[in-house]
């Protein structure tokens, strides 16, 4: 069974057990595959329980969004890993070079040891288990700290992982923010954090005391650029999906839209139709996720209030629905047109169903607007013009890009996922996840004859000639 730690004093003994067992019983490739297969089976068998736990934590979570965004993503990641793991673990042949002849060279991918994972509340199963899959595939032991904001899901994860792994291979720490701070300070061999940029800085500072390498999966303001040549109806539908899935509580959701000024009003009308078709009915509204807690709900309302106070045009796309289901913290999809750069809605990651729509005069001004900000976790570009798309891709640096759609780059198992700059550092998913939690250990095998048998002090004769030859 896994271990639950309710206070910081319990963290170190659990960590020590994980490390001691890893040193004595480093998981073989066969063991890793068996563990992942068992994890897949147990997660699949308990999918409905997972949905219920997440629904209770959110107050209301669209069941199909949980199945797709949580269970489906993790199962796909496990399947991809099982299919590729035997290939990933093979040593890579490298060239030793004629100067080292005779010799062979290779790179071996060896596990690091004990990996710490701190997961967030917005996708509490996906963003806990996807990095865990990579860490297990690489041969590590794992200590997981789920978010305190989703306690029922955290308990589900504890129970699930206890069915799959012995307590000396995977442990779970359940506790508060104070526990998270102590968790970050443990001497992990690698620490993986998903969350806000502000907390990411604290995690990195704590890890630095132990020189622990970190992967930070953060967020930021991910733009969607709609080009002059875009199919506007498809762009509106796909941005609506990316933005309002999970009520916008997605780190790679489009945070704002840049659109040619002459196309803005048509885009707004198309968004209105999309939202009405999806959520206007009682059945549709049942598929609209609640905001996670009162604090986040009030924060989002303040962003809307600030925009209105500044005189920006604020357009609620489902007027009349909020009062009928306020107990569920439902915040209707809302547009803010052309907000100022210093408005609250443009000063922080929104992480909710509020979408600023900003007109631009040329694609160059749109690109400049994005480049003047921190590098985003995601970038979305909509256009049917290859030159217009290439202009964006060649001039903007982002964590990941999806052209003519949203979110799908996260679901591609063979693409790395990760931020850049303020949106994070490091990658996971697929092979990149395996590499993140591995040490690429170079191995040179020296064969006879060895020049070092002759090239040694005193550097005279053959030794002098060989050194001068090799130094040319």
C-alpha positions as CSV (number, residue, x, y, z in Angstrom):
1,X,0.0,0.0,0.0
2,X,1.0,3.6,-0.4
3,X,1.8,5.9,2.5
4,X,-0.2,8.9,3.6
5,X,1.7,11.7,5.2
6,X,-0.3,14.2,7.2
7,X,2.6,16.3,8.5
8,X,6.1,17.2,7.4
9,X,7.8,15.0,10.0
10,X,6.5,11.9,8.2
11,X,7.9,12.8,4.8
12,X,11.6,11.9,5.4
13,X,11.0,8.4,6.7
14,X,8.9,7.6,3.7
15,X,11.4,9.1,1.3
16,X,14.2,7.1,3.0
17,X,12.3,3.9,2.5
18,X,11.7,4.7,-1.2
19,X,15.4,5.4,-1.7
20,X,16.7,2.4,0.2
21,X,14.4,0.0,-1.7
22,X,15.4,1.6,-5.1
23,X,19.1,1.1,-4.3
24,X,18.5,-2.6,-3.4
25,X,15.7,-3.4,-5.9
26,X,16.0,-1.2,-9.0
27,X,13.0,-2.1,-11.2
28,X,13.8,-4.2,-14.3
29,X,12.2,-3.3,-17.6
30,X,9.9,-6.3,-17.1
31,X,8.9,-5.0,-13.7
32,X,8.2,-1.5,-15.1
33,X,6.0,-2.9,-17.9
34,X,4.1,-5.1,-15.5
35,X,3.5,-2.2,-13.2
36,X,2.2,0.0,-16.0
37,X,0.0,-2.7,-17.3
38,X,-1.5,-3.2,-13.8
39,X,-2.0,0.5,-13.4
40,X,-3.8,0.6,-16.7
41,X,-6.1,-2.3,-15.7
42,X,-6.9,-0.8,-12.3
43,X,-7.5,2.7,-13.6
44,X,-9.8,1.4,-16.3
45,X,-11.7,-0.7,-13.8
46,X,-12.2,2.3,-11.4
47,X,-13.0,4.9,-14.0
48,X,-16.5,5.6,-12.7
49,X,-15.2,6.0,-9.2
50,X,-12.6,8.5,-10.6
51,X,-15.4,10.5,-12.3
52,X,-17.4,10.7,-9.0
53,X,-14.4,11.8,-7.0
54,X,-13.5,14.6,-9.4
55,X,-17.2,15.6,-9.7
56,X,-17.4,16.0,-5.9
57,X,-14.2,18.0,-5.7
58,X,-15.4,20.4,-8.4
59,X,-19.0,20.7,-7.2
60,X,-19.8,19.6,-10.7
61,X,-17.5,18.3,-13.4
62,X,-18.8,17.3,-16.8
63,X,-18.5,13.5,-16.8
64,X,-17.4,13.2,-20.5
65,X,-14.7,15.9,-19.9
66,X,-13.4,13.8,-17.1
67,X,-13.3,10.6,-19.1
68,X,-11.6,12.4,-22.0
69,X,-9.3,14.8,-20.2
70,X,-8.3,12.5,-17.4
71,X,-8.8,8.8,-17.9
72,X,-8.4,8.8,-21.7
73,X,-5.2,10.8,-21.7
74,X,-3.5,8.6,-19.0
75,X,-4.6,5.3,-20.7
76,X,-3.2,6.6,-24.0
77,X,0.1,7.6,-22.4
78,X,0.4,4.1,-20.8
79,X,-0.4,2.4,-24.1
80,X,2.2,4.5,-26.0
81,X,4.8,3.8,-23.3
82,X,4.2,0.1,-23.2
83,X,4.5,-0.1,-27.0
84,X,7.8,1.9,-27.1
85,X,9.6,1.1,-23.8
86,X,11.8,-1.7,-25.0
87,X,13.1,0.5,-27.7
88,X,13.7,3.5,-25.4
89,X,15.8,1.5,-22.9
90,X,18.2,0.2,-25.5
91,X,21.7,1.7,-25.3
92,X,22.4,4.1,-28.2
93,X,25.5,3.4,-30.2
94,X,27.8,6.4,-30.7
95,X,31.0,6.9,-32.6
96,X,34.2,6.9,-30.6
97,X,36.1,8.6,-33.3
98,X,39.4,7.6,-34.9
99,X,41.5,9.5,-32.3
100,X,40.3,7.1,-29.6
101,X,40.7,3.9,-31.8
102,X,40.2,1.2,-30.9
103,X,37.1,1.9,-28.8
104,X,33.3,1.6,-28.8
105,X,30.9,4.2,-27.4
106,X,27.3,4.1,-26.3
107,X,24.8,6.0,-24.2
108,X,22.8,4.1,-21.6
109,X,19.6,5.4,-20.1
110,X,19.6,4.7,-16.4
111,X,17.0,5.6,-13.8
112,X,17.7,8.5,-11.5
113,X,16.3,7.1,-8.2
114,X,13.4,8.7,-6.3
115,X,11.3,11.2,-8.2
116,X,9.0,13.7,-6.5
117,X,5.8,14.8,-8.3
118,X,3.6,17.7,-7.2
119,X,0.3,17.7,-9.1
120,X,-2.4,20.4,-9.5
121,X,-6.1,20.5,-9.0
122,X,-7.4,21.3,-12.5
123,X,-6.7,17.8,-14.0
124,X,-6.0,16.0,-10.8
125,X,-5.6,12.5,-12.2
126,X,-4.1,13.3,-15.6
127,X,-1.4,15.6,-14.3
128,X,-0.5,13.2,-11.5
129,X,-0.4,10.0,-13.4
130,X,1.0,11.1,-16.7
131,X,4.4,12.1,-15.2
132,X,4.2,9.1,-12.9
133,X,3.9,6.8,-15.9
134,X,7.1,8.4,-17.4
135,X,9.0,8.1,-14.1
136,X,8.0,4.5,-13.6
137,X,8.9,3.7,-17.2
138,X,12.4,5.1,-16.6
139,X,12.8,2.8,-13.6
140,X,12.4,5.2,-10.7
141,X,10.5,5.1,-7.5
142,X,7.9,7.9,-7.0
143,X,6.7,10.1,-4.2
144,X,3.5,11.9,-5.2
145,X,1.9,15.0,-3.6
146,X,-1.6,15.6,-5.1
147,X,-3.3,18.9,-4.7
148,X,-5.0,19.7,-1.4
149,X,-7.8,21.4,-3.4
150,X,-9.1,18.1,-4.6
151,X,-9.0,15.9,-1.5
152,X,-11.5,13.2,-2.7
153,X,-9.4,12.7,-5.9
154,X,-6.2,12.7,-3.9
155,X,-7.7,9.9,-1.8
156,X,-8.7,8.0,-5.0
157,X,-5.1,8.3,-6.2
158,X,-3.8,7.0,-2.9
159,X,-6.1,4.0,-3.0
160,X,-5.5,3.3,-6.7
161,X,-1.7,3.4,-6.5
162,X,-1.8,1.2,-3.3
163,X,-3.5,-1.5,-5.4
164,X,-0.7,-1.4,-8.0
165,X,2.6,-0.6,-6.3
166,X,4.2,-1.7,-3.0
167,X,4.7,1.2,-0.5
168,X,8.5,1.1,-1.1
169,X,8.0,1.8,-4.9
170,X,5.3,4.5,-4.9
171,X,4.1,6.6,-2.0
172,X,1.5,9.4,-1.7
173,X,1.7,12.4,0.6
174,X,-1.7,13.9,1.5
175,X,-1.7,17.2,3.2
176,X,-1.8,21.0,3.1
177,X,0.2,23.8,1.5
178,X,2.7,23.5,4.4
179,X,3.3,19.9,3.6
180,X,3.9,20.8,-0.1
181,X,6.6,23.2,1.0
182,X,8.4,20.5,3.0
183,X,7.9,18.1,0.2
184,X,9.7,20.4,-2.2
185,X,12.7,20.5,0.1
186,X,13.2,16.7,0.1
187,X,16.5,15.6,-1.6
188,X,14.8,14.1,-4.7
189,X,16.8,12.9,-7.7
190,X,14.3,14.9,-9.8
191,X,11.3,17.0,-8.8
192,X,8.4,17.5,-11.2
193,X,5.9,20.3,-10.5
194,X,2.8,21.4,-12.3
195,X,1.1,24.6,-11.2
196,X,1.3,28.4,-11.2
197,X,4.4,30.4,-12.1
198,X,4.5,32.0,-8.6
199,X,4.5,28.7,-6.8
200,X,6.9,27.2,-9.4
201,X,9.5,29.8,-8.3
202,X,9.1,28.7,-4.7
203,X,9.4,25.0,-5.6
204,X,12.6,25.7,-7.6
205,X,14.1,27.7,-4.8
206,X,13.4,24.8,-2.3
207,X,14.9,22.2,-4.7
208,X,18.0,24.3,-5.3
209,X,19.1,23.7,-1.7
210,X,19.6,20.1,-2.6
211,X,20.7,20.8,-6.2
212,X,17.7,18.8,-7.2
213,X,16.9,19.1,-11.0
214,X,13.4,20.3,-11.6
215,X,10.8,20.1,-14.4
216,X,8.3,23.0,-14.1
217,X,5.0,22.8,-16.0
218,X,3.5,26.2,-15.5
219,X,1.0,28.3,-17.4
220,X,0.7,31.8,-18.6
221,X,-1.3,33.6,-21.3
222,X,-1.6,31.4,-24.3
223,X,-2.7,33.3,-27.4
224,X,-4.8,32.3,-30.3
225,X,-3.9,34.2,-33.4
226,X,-6.6,34.2,-36.1
227,X,-5.2,35.2,-39.5
228,X,-6.8,37.0,-42.4
229,X,-7.0,33.7,-44.3
230,X,-8.6,31.7,-41.4
231,X,-11.8,29.8,-41.7
232,X,-13.7,31.9,-39.1
233,X,-16.4,29.4,-38.3
234,X,-14.0,26.6,-37.7
235,X,-11.8,28.9,-35.6
236,X,-14.7,30.0,-33.5
237,X,-15.9,26.4,-32.9
238,X,-12.4,25.1,-32.1
239,X,-11.5,28.0,-29.8
240,X,-14.8,27.5,-28.0
241,X,-13.9,23.9,-27.4
242,X,-10.3,24.7,-26.2
243,X,-11.4,27.6,-24.0
244,X,-14.6,26.3,-22.4
245,X,-13.6,22.7,-21.9
246,X,-13.4,22.3,-18.1
247,X,-14.7,25.8,-17.9
248,X,-11.4,27.2,-19.0
249,X,-9.5,25.6,-16.1
250,X,-6.8,24.3,-18.4
251,X,-3.2,25.5,-18.5
252,X,-3.1,25.3,-22.3
253,X,-6.6,26.9,-22.9
254,X,-6.5,29.9,-25.2
255,X,-6.1,32.8,-22.9
256,X,-6.9,35.5,-25.4
257,X,-7.7,35.9,-29.1
258,X,-6.0,38.2,-31.6
259,X,-8.1,38.8,-34.7
260,X,-8.1,41.2,-37.6
261,X,-10.2,44.2,-36.6
262,X,-12.5,43.8,-39.5
263,X,-13.4,40.2,-38.6
264,X,-13.8,40.7,-34.8
265,X,-17.6,41.2,-34.8
266,X,-18.3,38.2,-37.0
267,X,-16.1,36.1,-34.8
268,X,-18.1,37.3,-31.7
269,X,-21.4,36.4,-33.4
270,X,-20.0,32.9,-34.3
271,X,-18.9,32.3,-30.7
272,X,-22.4,33.4,-29.4
273,X,-24.0,30.8,-31.7
274,X,-21.5,28.1,-30.6
275,X,-22.1,28.6,-26.9
276,X,-25.8,28.8,-27.3
277,X,-25.9,25.5,-29.2
278,X,-23.7,23.8,-26.6
279,X,-25.0,25.1,-23.3
280,X,-28.3,26.9,-23.6
281,X,-30.4,23.8,-22.9
282,X,-30.6,22.2,-19.4
283,X,-28.9,19.1,-20.8
284,X,-26.1,21.2,-22.3
285,X,-25.6,23.2,-19.1
286,X,-25.2,19.8,-17.2
287,X,-22.1,19.4,-19.4
288,X,-20.6,22.7,-18.3
289,X,-18.0,22.3,-15.4
290,X,-18.1,24.4,-12.3
291,X,-15.3,26.5,-11.0
292,X,-13.2,24.5,-8.5
293,X,-13.8,26.6,-5.3
294,X,-15.1,29.9,-4.0
295,X,-11.7,31.5,-4.1
296,X,-11.2,30.9,-7.8
297,X,-14.8,31.8,-8.5
298,X,-14.5,35.2,-6.8
299,X,-11.2,35.9,-8.5
300,X,-12.7,35.4,-11.9
301,X,-15.7,37.6,-11.0
302,X,-13.2,40.3,-10.0
303,X,-11.5,40.1,-13.4
304,X,-14.9,40.7,-15.1
305,X,-15.7,43.5,-12.7
306,X,-12.4,45.2,-13.4
307,X,-13.0,45.0,-17.1
308,X,-16.5,46.5,-16.8
309,X,-15.1,49.3,-14.5
310,X,-12.6,50.2,-17.1
311,X,-15.3,50.6,-19.7
312,X,-14.5,47.5,-21.7
313,X,-17.3,45.8,-23.5
314,X,-18.1,42.7,-21.5
315,X,-20.4,40.1,-23.2
316,X,-21.8,37.2,-21.2
317,X,-22.6,34.4,-23.6
318,X,-25.2,32.7,-21.5
319,X,-27.1,35.5,-19.8
320,X,-29.6,34.3,-17.2
321,X,-27.9,31.0,-16.3
322,X,-25.7,32.1,-13.5
323,X,-28.4,32.7,-11.0
324,X,-30.2,29.4,-11.6
325,X,-27.1,27.3,-10.8
326,X,-25.0,29.7,-8.6
327,X,-24.7,26.9,-5.9
328,X,-22.5,25.1,-8.4
329,X,-20.2,28.1,-8.9
330,X,-21.1,28.3,-12.6
331,X,-19.5,31.2,-14.4
332,X,-21.0,31.6,-17.9
333,X,-18.6,32.0,-20.8
334,X,-17.8,35.7,-21.1
335,X,-16.0,37.8,-23.7
336,X,-14.1,41.0,-23.0
337,X,-13.5,43.1,-26.1
338,X,-10.2,45.0,-26.6
339,X,-9.1,45.2,-23.0
340,X,-6.2,47.5,-22.1
341,X,-2.8,45.9,-21.6
342,X,-2.9,46.9,-18.0
343,X,-6.3,45.5,-17.2
344,X,-6.5,42.7,-14.7
345,X,-7.8,40.3,-17.3
346,X,-4.6,40.8,-19.3
347,X,-2.3,40.9,-16.3
348,X,-2.6,37.3,-15.2
349,X,-3.4,33.9,-16.5
350,X,-7.2,33.8,-16.6
351,X,-7.7,30.0,-15.9
352,X,-11.5,30.3,-16.3
353,X,-14.2,30.9,-19.0
354,X,-13.3,34.5,-19.7
355,X,-12.0,35.2,-23.2
356,X,-10.5,38.6,-24.2
357,X,-10.8,39.3,-27.9
358,X,-8.4,41.9,-29.3
359,X,-8.4,43.3,-32.8
360,X,-5.2,43.9,-34.7
361,X,-4.3,45.8,-37.9
362,X,-1.7,43.4,-39.3
363,X,-0.2,40.0,-38.6
364,X,3.0,41.8,-37.7
365,X,1.3,43.7,-34.9
366,X,-0.3,40.5,-33.6
367,X,3.1,38.8,-33.5
368,X,4.6,41.8,-31.8
369,X,1.8,41.7,-29.2
370,X,2.7,38.1,-28.3
371,X,6.4,38.7,-28.3
372,X,6.1,41.6,-25.9
373,X,4.9,39.2,-23.2
374,X,6.3,36.2,-21.5
375,X,6.7,33.2,-23.7
376,X,3.4,31.2,-23.6
377,X,2.9,27.5,-22.8
378,X,0.7,27.2,-25.9
379,X,0.3,29.0,-29.1
380,X,-2.7,28.6,-31.5
381,X,-2.6,29.8,-35.1
382,X,-5.6,29.7,-37.4
383,X,-5.1,30.3,-41.1
384,X,-5.4,28.6,-44.5
385,X,-2.4,30.6,-45.7
386,X,0.9,28.7,-45.3
387,X,2.9,31.9,-45.4
388,X,0.8,33.5,-42.7
389,X,1.2,30.4,-40.5
390,X,5.0,30.3,-41.1
391,X,5.2,34.0,-40.2
392,X,3.9,33.2,-36.8
393,X,5.8,30.0,-36.3
394,X,9.1,31.5,-37.3
395,X,8.9,34.5,-35.0
396,X,7.2,33.4,-31.8
397,X,8.7,31.0,-29.2
398,X,6.2,29.0,-27.3
399,X,6.0,25.8,-25.3
400,X,4.0,24.1,-28.0
401,X,1.9,25.0,-31.0
402,X,-1.3,23.7,-32.5
403,X,-2.3,25.0,-36.0
404,X,-6.0,25.3,-36.8
405,X,-7.2,23.7,-33.6
406,X,-6.6,23.8,-29.8
407,X,-5.5,21.4,-27.1
408,X,-4.6,18.5,-29.4
409,X,-0.8,19.1,-29.0
410,X,-1.1,17.8,-25.4
411,X,-2.7,14.6,-26.6
412,X,0.0,13.7,-29.1
413,X,2.0,11.1,-27.2
414,X,5.0,11.4,-29.6
415,X,5.4,15.1,-29.1
416,X,7.2,16.6,-26.0
417,X,5.1,18.8,-23.8
418,X,6.6,21.6,-21.7
419,X,6.9,25.3,-21.3
420,X,9.6,27.9,-22.0
421,X,10.7,30.7,-19.8
422,X,7.9,31.8,-17.5
423,X,5.7,29.0,-18.8
424,X,8.0,26.3,-17.5
425,X,11.2,24.3,-18.2
426,X,11.7,20.7,-19.2
427,X,9.5,18.2,-21.1
428,X,7.5,15.1,-20.6
429,X,5.1,12.8,-22.6
430,X,6.4,9.8,-24.6
431,X,10.1,9.4,-25.1
432,X,10.8,12.9,-23.7
433,X,9.2,11.9,-20.4
434,X,11.3,8.8,-20.3
435,X,14.4,10.9,-20.9
436,X,13.5,13.5,-18.3
437,X,13.5,10.9,-15.6
438,X,16.6,9.1,-16.9
439,X,20.3,9.8,-16.8
440,X,21.9,9.6,-20.2
441,X,25.0,7.8,-19.0
442,X,27.9,7.7,-21.6
443,X,30.0,4.6,-21.7
444,X,33.3,4.3,-23.5
445,X,34.9,0.8,-23.8
446,X,38.6,1.1,-24.6
447,X,40.1,-1.8,-26.5
448,X,43.7,-2.8,-27.0
449,X,46.1,-1.4,-28.0
450,X,45.7,1.7,-25.9
451,X,47.8,4.8,-26.9
452,X,47.9,5.7,-23.2
453,X,50.3,2.7,-22.7
454,X,52.9,4.7,-24.7
455,X,51.7,8.3,-24.3
456,X,52.9,9.1,-20.8
457,X,55.7,11.1,-19.2
458,X,58.4,11.6,-20.0
459,X,56.9,13.1,-23.2
460,X,59.7,12.2,-25.6
461,X,60.0,10.3,-28.8
462,X,56.7,8.5,-29.8
463,X,54.8,10.3,-27.0
464,X,55.9,13.7,-28.2
465,X,55.0,12.8,-31.8
466,X,51.5,11.4,-30.9
467,X,50.6,14.4,-28.8
468,X,51.6,16.9,-31.5
469,X,49.7,14.8,-34.1
470,X,46.5,14.7,-32.1
471,X,46.8,18.4,-31.2
472,X,46.9,19.6,-34.8
